[in-house]
Each structure stands twice: as C-alpha cells, then as structure tokens.
Amino acid sequence: MNLRRVNTVLLHTWYHFTHSMETWVDMFWNSALQVILFAFLAKAVLGRGNDELGIAMLLGVVLWNFIWGAQYGVTVGVMWEIWSRSFSNLFITPLKLEEFMIGQMLSSIVKSTMSFGVTFFVAWLIYDFSLAPLGWMLLLYCAELLIFGWGVGFGVLSLIFRYGQQVHAMSWALVFLVQPFGAVFYPVSTLPVAIQWVAYLFPTGYIFEAIRAHMSTGGIQWDLLLYGTGVNVAWFVGGVLLLIWSFRQVKESGAFARMEQ
C-alpha cells in the first residue's frame, strides 16, 4: 500500500466534498432535520413520563450518523466517480482498490464526525441532551458503528459492481433497512417476539443495547459488546471479501468499463 496514493484519494474526495451541494445536503441538512424531528418526538415521550424511551430515541438518531456516514462515504464516493465517468480511469494508474477504499474510509470518518457534531448540537440545544455519561467508551461505541457502516458499504458496492448503475439507489437506501430491525431507536424487546432474533443478526442489536444500558445504569455491558464485536467483524470481513470478489469479476468480464455507460 502506498500512502501517497491514499493521500491523493483523500484530497480528491475532499475537493469533491467541499464543492458538492448535494453531499452537504445529504450529510448535514437531512441529518439536522431528522434530529429535530426525533428531538421533538422524544420531548413528547419524555413529557409522558417515559424518560428511558425518549433518551433511547435521541441516542439512536445522534449515533446513527456514524453508520450512515461510513456507509455513505464509501458507496456514494464510488458512485460520484462512476457518474462522472472517471472511476475506470483511476485504475489505469497504479492506484489499487484497497488504497482507494482506505482513502474513502478515512474521509468517511471526517464526514461522520462532522454530521454527528451537527446532530449532537441540535439535540443538546433542543433538549439539553448529553453523552457525558458514556465517558471514554463513546469512542469505542462510535468505532463499532463506523466499522459496521463500512461493512454494509462494501456489500452495497459489490452489488453495484455486479449489477451496474441500475441498483445505484442502494448506495444510500439499503442501510436504512437496519433502522427498524436493528434496534437503533428502541430496545430489542419492542420488536415482535417472532422477529427479535433478526436484531441480533446486526451488531446494532448488541451495541445499541449496550449503549442504552450504559446511559441508564452507568455500567459497561462487556458481554453485549463482545457479541456485537464478533458480529461486526463478520459483517466487515464478509463485506471486504465480497467487494474484492465482485471487483475481480467485473474486471475479468469487461463489465468494469461498462459501469459508466
């Protein structure tokens, strides 16, 4: 891996990010509106005496930015290159897939953190919401969510490589399937008993349960984090392997160049 080429990808992504109104709308405008909506809903719930559920809703919407930003960063970053018909040209150079993806992952950390900052500020402004009870563990929770977002993003990219631009909407839509089933905004027990097992197919089922328990009791749920990390590793490694396989397939079949048509 060549760090100079990774740095070039970072600069390329940053120039696009700073000059793209669509990206700013996706990352900040939509995130701010979503947290405003959920903050008012949380206030309504809190006003009825259900403090735990109201805090869980705010936690979910604020920390969701790390999953969304990580997935969005790696998938939409590639889609912009495809839409501008420059993706195949990048790989005429010595640039390798892993260097390109590491650059996108690093840039997604910056985007996710900025989006998180906006939503956290809005939640703090409306409801005086604080993540201080999580302490230093907040960094670990955020890292877990970032890794899951990357894993989902790699899986989505493999679909785009395989089926082309006709499935490009998946680059920002597929990850939202996690929200209703992954216990992001509410405990797993809220789901119907028959489908509660689905929540534990996602690392969010463990991680958000651990975060909510930490906020309410002050204790760290290491058992939930251990299980969540295991599922997270499976998602990430699976996404990486699927992406590498699909990338090789489209290059060998000639579909790689046709993706931009």
C-alpha positions as CSV (number, residue, x, y, z in Angstrom):
1,M,0.0,0.0,0.0
2,N,1.3,3.4,-1.0
3,L,0.4,6.2,1.5
4,R,1.0,8.9,-1.1
5,R,-1.8,7.4,-3.3
6,V,-4.1,7.1,-0.3
7,N,-3.4,10.8,0.4
8,T,-4.2,11.6,-3.2
9,V,-7.6,9.8,-2.8
10,L,-8.2,11.8,0.4
11,L,-7.5,15.1,-1.4
12,H,-9.6,14.1,-4.4
13,T,-12.5,13.2,-2.1
14,W,-12.1,16.4,0.0
15,Y,-12.2,18.7,-3.1
16,H,-15.4,17.0,-4.2
17,F,-17.0,17.2,-0.8
18,T,-16.3,20.9,-0.4
19,H,-17.7,21.7,-3.9
20,S,-20.8,19.4,-3.8
21,M,-24.1,20.9,-2.6
22,E,-25.8,17.5,-2.8
23,T,-23.3,16.0,-0.4
24,W,-23.7,18.8,2.1
25,V,-27.5,18.4,1.9
26,D,-27.2,14.7,2.5
27,M,-24.7,14.8,5.3
28,F,-25.9,17.9,7.2
29,W,-29.3,19.3,6.2
30,N,-31.0,15.9,6.2
31,S,-29.3,14.9,9.4
32,A,-30.2,18.1,11.2
33,L,-33.9,17.8,10.1
34,Q,-34.0,14.2,11.3
35,V,-32.6,15.0,14.7
36,I,-35.0,18.0,15.1
37,L,-37.9,15.7,14.3
38,F,-36.7,13.0,16.7
39,A,-35.9,15.5,19.4
40,F,-39.4,16.8,19.4
41,L,-40.8,13.3,19.4
42,A,-38.5,12.5,22.3
43,K,-39.7,15.6,24.2
44,A,-43.3,14.4,23.7
45,V,-42.4,10.9,25.0
46,L,-40.5,12.4,27.9
47,G,-43.4,14.6,28.8
48,R,-45.5,11.5,29.3
49,G,-43.0,10.1,31.8
50,N,-41.2,7.6,29.6
51,D,-37.7,9.1,30.0
52,E,-35.8,6.0,29.0
53,L,-37.5,5.6,25.6
54,G,-37.1,9.4,24.9
55,I,-33.3,9.2,25.6
56,A,-33.0,6.0,23.6
57,M,-34.6,7.8,20.6
58,L,-32.1,10.7,20.8
59,L,-29.2,8.3,21.3
60,G,-30.2,6.4,18.2
61,V,-30.7,9.4,15.9
62,V,-27.4,11.0,17.1
63,L,-25.2,7.9,16.9
64,W,-26.8,6.7,13.7
65,N,-24.7,9.3,11.9
66,F,-21.6,7.0,12.2
67,I,-23.3,4.1,10.5
68,W,-24.9,6.3,7.8
69,G,-21.7,8.4,7.3
70,A,-19.4,5.4,7.0
71,Q,-21.7,3.6,4.5
72,Y,-22.5,6.8,2.6
73,G,-18.8,7.7,2.4
74,V,-17.6,4.5,0.8
75,T,-20.6,3.9,-1.6
76,V,-21.5,7.4,-2.8
77,G,-17.8,8.3,-3.1
78,V,-17.5,5.5,-5.7
79,M,-20.8,6.4,-7.3
80,W,-19.7,10.0,-7.9
81,E,-16.7,8.6,-9.8
82,I,-18.9,6.4,-11.9
83,W,-21.4,9.2,-12.6
84,S,-18.5,11.4,-13.8
85,R,-17.1,8.5,-15.9
86,S,-13.8,8.7,-14.1
87,F,-13.8,5.5,-12.0
88,S,-12.2,3.2,-14.5
89,N,-9.6,5.9,-15.4
90,L,-8.5,5.9,-11.7
91,F,-7.4,2.3,-12.1
92,I,-5.4,2.9,-15.2
93,T,-2.9,4.5,-12.8
94,P,-1.0,2.3,-10.2
95,L,-3.9,3.0,-7.7
96,K,-5.1,-0.2,-6.1
97,L,-8.6,-1.0,-4.9
98,E,-7.5,-1.2,-1.2
99,E,-5.8,2.2,-1.4
100,F,-8.9,3.8,-2.9
101,M,-11.2,2.2,-0.4
102,I,-8.9,3.2,2.6
103,G,-9.0,6.8,1.3
104,Q,-12.8,6.7,1.2
105,M,-13.0,5.1,4.7
106,L,-10.7,7.8,6.2
107,S,-12.7,10.6,4.5
108,S,-16.0,9.0,5.9
109,I,-14.6,9.3,9.4
110,V,-14.3,13.0,8.9
111,K,-17.8,13.3,7.3
112,S,-19.4,11.1,10.0
113,T,-17.8,13.1,12.8
114,M,-19.0,16.4,11.3
115,S,-22.5,15.1,10.8
116,F,-22.5,13.7,14.4
117,G,-21.4,17.1,15.6
118,V,-24.3,18.9,13.9
119,T,-26.9,16.4,15.2
120,F,-25.5,16.3,18.7
121,F,-25.5,20.2,18.9
122,V,-29.2,20.3,17.8
123,A,-30.2,17.6,20.3
124,W,-28.3,19.5,23.0
125,L,-29.9,22.8,22.0
126,I,-33.5,21.4,22.0
127,Y,-33.3,19.0,24.9
128,D,-30.0,19.7,26.7
129,F,-29.0,16.2,25.6
130,S,-25.6,14.9,26.7
131,L,-23.4,11.9,26.0
132,A,-21.2,12.6,29.0
133,P,-22.4,9.5,31.0
134,L,-20.7,7.3,28.3
135,G,-17.3,8.8,29.0
136,W,-14.4,7.4,27.0
137,M,-16.5,4.4,26.0
138,L,-18.2,6.7,23.5
139,L,-15.1,6.4,21.3
140,L,-15.4,2.6,21.3
141,Y,-19.1,2.7,20.5
142,C,-18.5,5.1,17.6
143,A,-15.7,2.9,16.2
144,E,-18.0,-0.2,16.3
145,L,-20.7,1.7,14.4
146,L,-18.2,3.0,11.9
147,I,-16.9,-0.5,11.2
148,F,-20.5,-1.8,10.7
149,G,-21.2,1.1,8.3
150,W,-18.1,0.2,6.2
151,G,-19.1,-3.4,6.1
152,V,-22.5,-2.5,4.8
153,G,-21.0,-0.1,2.3
154,F,-18.6,-2.8,0.9
155,G,-21.5,-5.1,0.5
156,V,-23.6,-2.5,-1.4
157,L,-20.6,-1.7,-3.6
158,S,-20.3,-5.3,-4.5
159,L,-23.9,-5.2,-5.7
160,I,-23.2,-2.1,-7.8
161,F,-20.1,-3.7,-9.4
162,R,-22.2,-6.8,-10.2
163,Y,-25.4,-5.2,-11.5
164,G,-24.3,-1.7,-12.5
165,Q,-26.0,1.6,-12.2
166,Q,-29.5,0.2,-12.2
167,V,-29.0,-0.5,-8.5
168,H,-27.3,2.8,-7.7
169,A,-30.1,3.8,-5.3
170,M,-28.8,1.1,-3.0
171,S,-25.8,3.3,-2.3
172,W,-27.8,5.4,0.1
173,A,-31.0,3.5,0.7
174,L,-30.1,-0.1,1.7
175,V,-28.6,0.7,5.0
176,F,-31.9,2.1,6.3
177,L,-33.2,-1.4,6.5
178,V,-31.1,-1.7,9.6
179,Q,-33.1,1.0,11.5
180,P,-36.4,-0.8,12.1
181,F,-34.9,-4.3,12.7
182,G,-31.5,-3.4,14.3
183,A,-33.0,-1.8,17.5
184,V,-31.4,1.6,16.8
185,F,-34.1,3.7,18.4
186,Y,-35.7,1.3,20.8
187,P,-34.9,-1.8,22.8
188,V,-34.9,-5.2,21.1
189,S,-37.9,-6.2,23.3
190,T,-40.0,-3.6,21.4
191,L,-39.9,-5.8,18.3
192,P,-42.5,-8.6,18.0
193,V,-41.2,-11.7,19.7
194,A,-41.2,-13.7,16.4
195,I,-38.6,-11.4,14.8
196,Q,-36.5,-10.3,17.8
197,W,-33.8,-12.7,16.6
198,V,-33.4,-10.5,13.5
199,A,-32.0,-7.7,15.6
200,Y,-29.1,-9.9,16.7
201,L,-28.1,-10.5,13.0
202,F,-26.9,-6.9,13.1
203,P,-24.2,-5.7,15.5
204,T,-26.5,-2.8,16.3
205,G,-28.8,-5.2,18.2
206,Y,-26.0,-5.6,20.7
207,I,-24.2,-2.3,20.5
208,F,-27.2,0.0,21.0
209,E,-28.5,-2.2,23.8
210,A,-25.1,-1.8,25.5
211,I,-25.2,2.0,24.9
212,R,-28.7,2.3,26.3
213,A,-27.8,0.2,29.4
214,H,-24.7,2.3,29.9
215,M,-26.7,5.5,29.8
216,S,-29.3,4.3,32.2
217,T,-27.2,2.4,34.7
218,G,-23.7,3.7,34.2
219,G,-22.3,0.2,33.8
220,I,-20.5,-1.1,30.8
221,Q,-22.1,-4.2,29.2
222,W,-19.0,-6.1,28.1
223,D,-20.8,-9.2,27.2
224,L,-23.1,-7.4,24.7
225,L,-20.0,-5.6,23.3
226,L,-18.2,-8.8,22.9
227,Y,-21.0,-10.4,21.0
228,G,-21.6,-7.2,19.0
229,T,-17.9,-7.1,18.0
230,G,-18.0,-10.6,16.8
231,V,-21.0,-9.9,14.6
232,N,-19.4,-6.7,13.5
233,V,-16.2,-8.5,12.4
234,A,-18.3,-11.0,10.4
235,W,-20.1,-8.1,8.6
236,F,-16.8,-6.3,7.9
237,V,-14.8,-9.2,6.7
238,G,-17.7,-10.5,4.7
239,G,-18.2,-7.1,3.0
240,V,-14.4,-6.9,2.2
241,L,-14.3,-10.4,0.7
242,L,-17.4,-9.8,-1.3
243,L,-16.1,-6.5,-2.6
244,I,-12.8,-8.0,-3.7
245,W,-14.5,-10.9,-5.4
246,S,-17.0,-8.7,-7.3
247,F,-14.3,-6.2,-8.3
248,R,-12.2,-9.1,-9.9
249,Q,-15.3,-10.5,-11.6
250,V,-16.3,-7.2,-13.3
251,K,-12.7,-6.6,-14.4
252,E,-12.4,-10.1,-15.9
253,S,-15.8,-9.9,-17.6
254,G,-15.3,-6.5,-19.0
255,A,-18.3,-5.1,-17.1
256,F,-15.9,-2.8,-15.2
257,A,-15.7,-0.3,-18.1
258,R,-19.4,-0.7,-19.0
259,M,-20.5,0.5,-15.5
260,E,-20.0,4.1,-16.6
261,Q,-22.2,3.8,-19.7
